Amino acid sequence: MNRLRAGLVLLGVLAAVAVFADLAGDPHRITLAGQLPLPPGPEHLLGTDHAGRDTLARLAHGTRVSLGVGIAAALVQVTIGLALGVAAGFFGGLLDAGVTLLAEILLSFPLLLLLLGIQGVLEQTTLMSTMLVIGLTRWADTSRLVRAEALRVRALPYVEASRALGNPEWRTLLRHVLPNCLAPALVATTFAVGSAILLESALSFLGFGAPEPTASWGLLMADGFQDVLGPDARILILLPGVLIFLSVSAFNLIGDGLRELLDPRAQGAVEPSALSTSAQKRALSPAPSGGGEPEPAKYWEPLLK
C-alpha cells in the first residue's frame, strides 16, 4: 500500500502539471536573442532552448504529450493483448498455437530497433503513429500474461459447472473467464504506461517520434545535446530526464501496489498446501481418550511396528 500511495502522489503531481501547463506560457513562442539558448532569468525561469522557446513551458506541455501517448498506447496494447490472450487460453487448439507463435515472433525482435524500423517506413511520424506503433508492438507481453491466467481459470470447477449447465461458450467466456483475467491486465496496464512513456521519449530523442515543434521531453533532450558541454544546455538534458524518471517510477509503483493489493496471498490468505499440511497433521495426531490420561502405548505402538 505504501508503494501505491507513493505512486499516486507522484502521478497527482504530474497530472497537476499537465492540467495547468497553460499557465507556464506558450511552448511555441520564439524569443529572439543574440545568443541562444538563453540562461535562466526573470523572463524565462529555466531559460530557453536553441530555438528560443521557453524551457519551462515546453517541460509543462511535454507532460501532456508523454502522459497522453503513454496512456493511449497502453490502452491499445492491453486491449489487444487481453482479447487475444483470453481467447487463446480459453479455446486453445489452433487459435492458441497461432497467437502464441505470433507473440513469440514479435518478442524475438529487439523492441527499439523494431519501433525504429516501423517509424522509418512511414512518410511522416506523428503522435498518433507513435502511439499506435508502440501499442501494436507491445501486446505480446500482455497476451502471454492473460493467456496463462485464462488457462488456470478455465479448469476451475465453476467454469466446468457453467458448461455442464449448457451455457454457450461465449457466455462462459464473458461471465466467468474474462472477469478473472482483468486483474493481471490492470496491473499490466500500469507497467505499460511507464514503458510507453520511456519509448516515446527515446523515439523523439532519436528523431522518430513526436515531430517538431511538438513539446516533448525527448525533443527537449535532443535539443540540449546539440551543445552538451554548454552550461545552459544542461537544464535541457537534466530536467526532462528527471521528469521521465518520475513518471515511469510513478506508474511502476502503482503497478507494484496494485499487484500486492490484488494478490490474495498478500492479504493473509493461506496457501492450499498449508491447509493440506495442517489437515494431515490433525489426521495423524491422536484423539484424546474419553476420560483421564491417554495411554502411552497407543502412541508408540504404530512406531514400533
C-alpha positions as CSV (number, residue, x, y, z in Angstrom):
1,M,0.0,0.0,0.0
2,N,2.9,2.4,0.6
3,R,4.1,1.9,-2.9
4,L,0.6,2.6,-4.3
5,R,0.3,5.8,-2.2
6,A,3.7,7.0,-3.3
7,G,2.9,6.3,-7.0
8,L,-0.5,8.1,-6.7
9,V,1.2,11.1,-5.2
10,L,3.8,11.3,-8.0
11,L,1.0,10.8,-10.6
12,G,-1.1,13.5,-9.0
13,V,1.8,16.0,-9.2
14,L,2.4,15.1,-12.9
15,A,-1.3,15.4,-13.6
16,A,-1.5,18.8,-11.9
17,V,1.4,20.0,-14.1
18,A,-0.3,18.7,-17.2
19,V,-3.6,20.4,-16.3
20,F,-2.1,23.7,-15.5
21,A,0.5,23.7,-18.3
22,D,-1.1,26.7,-20.0
23,L,0.0,28.8,-17.0
24,A,3.6,28.2,-17.9
25,G,3.2,30.0,-21.3
26,D,3.2,29.2,-25.0
27,P,5.7,26.4,-25.8
28,H,5.9,27.5,-29.4
29,R,6.6,31.2,-28.9
30,I,10.2,32.1,-30.1
31,T,12.3,34.7,-28.3
32,L,14.8,36.4,-30.5
33,A,18.2,37.0,-28.9
34,G,21.8,37.3,-29.9
35,Q,22.9,34.1,-28.4
36,L,20.8,31.0,-27.8
37,P,19.9,29.2,-25.6
38,L,19.2,31.9,-23.0
39,P,20.2,31.2,-19.4
40,P,17.6,31.2,-16.7
41,G,16.3,34.7,-15.8
42,P,13.2,36.7,-14.7
43,E,11.5,36.4,-18.1
44,H,12.4,32.7,-18.7
45,L,12.8,31.0,-15.3
46,L,14.5,27.9,-16.8
47,G,16.0,29.6,-19.9
48,T,15.2,28.7,-23.5
49,D,16.3,26.1,-25.9
50,H,18.4,26.7,-29.1
51,A,15.3,27.9,-31.0
52,G,14.4,30.5,-28.3
53,R,11.4,28.6,-26.9
54,D,10.8,28.8,-23.1
55,T,12.1,25.6,-21.4
56,L,9.6,25.7,-18.5
57,A,6.6,25.9,-20.9
58,R,7.9,23.0,-23.1
59,L,8.5,20.9,-20.0
60,A,5.0,21.5,-18.7
61,H,3.3,20.9,-22.1
62,G,5.6,17.9,-22.6
63,T,3.9,16.3,-19.6
64,R,0.6,16.3,-21.5
65,V,2.3,14.7,-24.5
66,S,4.0,12.0,-22.6
67,L,1.1,11.1,-20.4
68,G,-1.3,11.2,-23.3
69,V,0.8,9.0,-25.6
70,G,1.7,6.6,-22.7
71,I,-1.9,6.1,-21.6
72,A,-3.3,5.8,-25.2
73,A,-0.5,3.3,-26.2
74,A,-1.1,1.2,-23.1
75,L,-4.8,1.0,-23.7
76,V,-4.2,-0.2,-27.3
77,Q,-1.6,-2.7,-26.0
78,V,-3.8,-4.1,-23.2
79,T,-7.0,-4.2,-25.3
80,I,-5.3,-6.3,-28.0
81,G,-3.4,-8.4,-25.5
82,L,-6.4,-9.1,-23.3
83,A,-8.6,-10.1,-26.2
84,L,-6.1,-12.4,-27.8
85,G,-4.8,-13.8,-24.5
86,V,-8.3,-14.7,-23.2
87,A,-9.4,-16.3,-26.5
88,A,-6.2,-18.3,-26.8
89,G,-6.2,-19.6,-23.2
90,F,-9.9,-20.4,-23.2
91,F,-10.4,-22.0,-26.6
92,G,-7.0,-23.5,-27.1
93,G,-6.2,-25.5,-30.2
94,L,-5.1,-23.8,-33.4
95,L,-6.1,-20.4,-32.1
96,D,-3.8,-20.8,-29.1
97,A,-1.0,-22.0,-31.2
98,G,-1.4,-19.2,-33.7
99,V,-1.5,-16.4,-31.0
100,T,1.4,-18.0,-29.2
101,L,3.5,-18.2,-32.3
102,L,2.7,-14.6,-33.3
103,A,3.7,-13.4,-29.9
104,E,6.9,-15.3,-29.9
105,I,7.9,-13.9,-33.3
106,L,7.1,-10.4,-32.1
107,L,9.1,-10.8,-28.9
108,S,12.1,-12.1,-30.8
109,F,12.8,-8.7,-32.4
110,P,14.7,-6.1,-30.4
111,L,12.0,-3.7,-29.4
112,L,13.7,-0.3,-30.1
113,L,15.0,-1.5,-33.4
114,L,11.6,-2.8,-34.4
115,L,10.0,0.6,-33.5
116,L,12.6,2.5,-35.4
117,G,12.1,0.3,-38.4
118,I,8.4,0.8,-38.5
119,Q,8.6,4.5,-37.8
120,G,11.3,4.8,-40.6
121,V,8.9,3.2,-43.2
122,L,6.3,5.9,-42.5
123,E,6.4,9.0,-44.6
124,Q,5.8,11.3,-41.6
125,T,5.8,10.4,-37.9
126,T,3.1,11.9,-35.7
127,L,1.9,11.4,-32.2
128,M,-0.9,9.2,-33.4
129,S,1.5,7.0,-35.4
130,T,3.9,6.8,-32.4
131,M,1.1,5.8,-30.1
132,L,-0.2,3.1,-32.5
133,V,3.2,1.7,-33.2
134,I,4.0,1.3,-29.5
135,G,0.6,-0.2,-28.8
136,L,0.6,-2.6,-31.7
137,T,4.1,-4.0,-31.0
138,R,3.8,-4.4,-27.2
139,W,0.6,-6.5,-26.9
140,A,2.6,-9.8,-26.8
141,D,3.7,-9.3,-23.2
142,T,0.1,-8.7,-22.0
143,S,-1.2,-11.6,-24.2
144,R,1.1,-14.1,-22.6
145,L,0.2,-13.0,-19.1
146,V,-3.5,-13.1,-19.7
147,R,-3.3,-16.4,-21.5
148,A,-1.7,-18.1,-18.5
149,E,-4.5,-16.8,-16.3
150,A,-7.2,-17.9,-18.7
151,L,-5.6,-21.4,-18.8
152,R,-5.8,-21.5,-15.0
153,V,-9.4,-20.2,-14.8
154,R,-10.9,-22.5,-17.4
155,A,-10.0,-25.5,-15.3
156,L,-11.8,-24.3,-12.2
157,P,-15.0,-26.0,-11.1
158,Y,-17.4,-23.2,-11.6
159,V,-16.3,-22.9,-15.3
160,E,-17.0,-26.7,-15.7
161,A,-20.3,-26.2,-14.0
162,S,-21.3,-23.5,-16.4
163,R,-20.5,-25.7,-19.3
164,A,-22.4,-28.6,-17.7
165,L,-25.5,-26.4,-17.4
166,G,-25.5,-26.0,-21.1
167,N,-24.4,-22.3,-21.3
168,P,-22.8,-21.3,-24.6
169,E,-19.1,-20.9,-24.8
170,W,-19.3,-17.1,-25.3
171,R,-21.4,-16.7,-22.1
172,T,-18.9,-18.7,-20.1
173,L,-16.0,-16.8,-21.5
174,L,-17.6,-13.3,-20.9
175,R,-19.1,-14.0,-17.5
176,H,-16.6,-16.3,-15.8
177,V,-13.3,-16.3,-17.5
178,L,-12.8,-12.7,-18.7
179,P,-13.6,-11.0,-15.3
180,N,-11.0,-13.2,-13.6
181,C,-8.4,-12.1,-16.2
182,L,-8.9,-8.4,-15.6
183,A,-6.8,-8.2,-12.5
184,P,-3.5,-9.1,-14.2
185,A,-4.4,-7.0,-17.2
186,L,-5.0,-4.0,-14.9
187,V,-1.5,-4.4,-13.4
188,A,0.0,-4.8,-16.9
189,T,-1.7,-1.6,-17.9
190,T,0.2,0.5,-15.3
191,F,3.5,-1.0,-16.3
192,A,2.7,-0.5,-20.0
193,V,2.1,3.2,-19.4
194,G,5.5,3.8,-17.9
195,S,7.2,1.7,-20.7
196,A,5.3,3.6,-23.4
197,I,6.4,7.0,-21.9
198,L,10.0,5.8,-22.0
199,L,9.8,4.5,-25.5
200,E,8.1,7.7,-26.8
201,S,10.9,9.8,-25.3
202,A,13.5,7.6,-26.8
203,L,11.9,7.7,-30.3
204,S,11.5,11.5,-30.1
205,F,15.1,11.9,-28.9
206,L,16.3,9.9,-32.0
207,G,14.0,11.9,-34.3
208,F,11.5,9.1,-35.0
209,G,8.8,10.2,-32.5
210,A,7.0,13.4,-32.0
211,P,7.6,15.9,-34.8
212,E,8.8,19.4,-34.4
213,P,7.6,21.8,-32.9
214,T,5.8,19.4,-30.6
215,A,6.6,19.9,-26.9
216,S,8.2,16.6,-26.0
217,W,10.7,15.6,-23.3
218,G,12.6,13.6,-25.9
219,L,12.9,16.5,-28.3
220,L,14.0,18.8,-25.5
221,M,16.8,16.4,-24.5
222,A,17.8,16.2,-28.2
223,D,18.0,19.9,-28.4
224,G,20.2,20.0,-25.3
225,F,22.6,17.5,-26.8
226,Q,23.4,20.0,-29.6
227,D,25.7,21.7,-27.1
228,V,26.0,19.2,-24.4
229,L,29.1,20.8,-22.9
230,G,27.4,24.2,-22.6
231,P,26.3,25.2,-19.0
232,D,22.9,26.5,-20.3
233,A,22.2,23.2,-22.1
234,R,22.5,21.0,-19.0
235,I,19.0,22.1,-17.9
236,L,17.6,20.9,-21.3
237,I,19.0,17.4,-20.5
238,L,18.7,17.0,-16.8
239,L,15.1,18.3,-16.2
240,P,13.4,16.2,-18.9
241,G,15.4,13.2,-17.7
242,V,14.2,13.8,-14.1
243,L,10.5,14.1,-15.3
244,I,10.8,10.9,-17.3
245,F,12.2,9.1,-14.3
246,L,9.5,10.4,-12.0
247,S,6.7,9.5,-14.5
248,V,8.0,6.0,-15.1
249,S,8.6,5.5,-11.4
250,A,5.0,6.6,-10.6
251,F,3.4,4.0,-12.8
252,N,5.8,1.3,-11.7
253,L,5.0,2.0,-8.1
254,I,1.3,2.0,-8.9
255,G,1.7,-1.4,-10.7
256,D,3.6,-2.9,-7.7
257,G,0.9,-1.6,-5.3
258,L,-1.9,-3.0,-7.4
259,R,-0.2,-6.3,-7.7
260,E,0.1,-6.6,-3.9
261,L,-3.4,-5.4,-3.4
262,L,-5.0,-7.9,-5.9
263,D,-2.8,-10.8,-4.7
264,P,-4.8,-12.9,-2.1
265,R,-1.6,-14.2,-0.6
266,A,-0.5,-10.6,0.2
267,Q,-3.8,-10.1,2.1
268,G,-3.2,-13.0,4.5
269,A,-4.8,-15.8,2.6
270,V,-3.5,-19.3,3.4
271,E,-1.8,-21.4,0.8
272,P,-3.7,-24.6,-0.1
273,S,-0.5,-26.5,0.7
274,A,-0.7,-25.1,4.3
275,L,-4.3,-26.2,4.6
276,S,-3.5,-29.7,3.4
277,T,-0.5,-30.0,5.7
278,S,-2.4,-28.9,8.7
279,A,-5.2,-31.4,7.8
280,Q,-2.6,-34.2,7.6
281,K,-1.2,-33.2,11.0
282,R,-4.7,-33.4,12.5
283,A,-5.3,-36.8,10.9
284,L,-2.0,-38.2,12.3
285,S,-2.4,-36.7,15.7
286,P,-4.1,-39.0,18.2
287,A,-7.5,-38.1,19.5
288,P,-7.8,-37.8,23.3
289,S,-9.5,-40.6,25.1
290,G,-12.8,-40.2,26.9
291,G,-11.6,-39.8,30.4
292,G,-8.3,-39.4,32.2
293,E,-4.8,-39.5,30.7
294,P,-4.2,-41.3,27.4
295,E,-2.2,-44.5,27.4
296,P,1.3,-44.0,26.1
297,A,1.3,-47.4,24.4
298,K,-1.3,-46.2,21.9
299,Y,1.1,-43.5,20.7
300,W,4.3,-45.6,20.4
301,E,2.6,-48.8,19.1
302,P,2.4,-47.7,15.4
303,L,6.1,-46.6,15.5
304,L,7.3,-49.9,17.0
305,K,5.6,-51.8,14.2
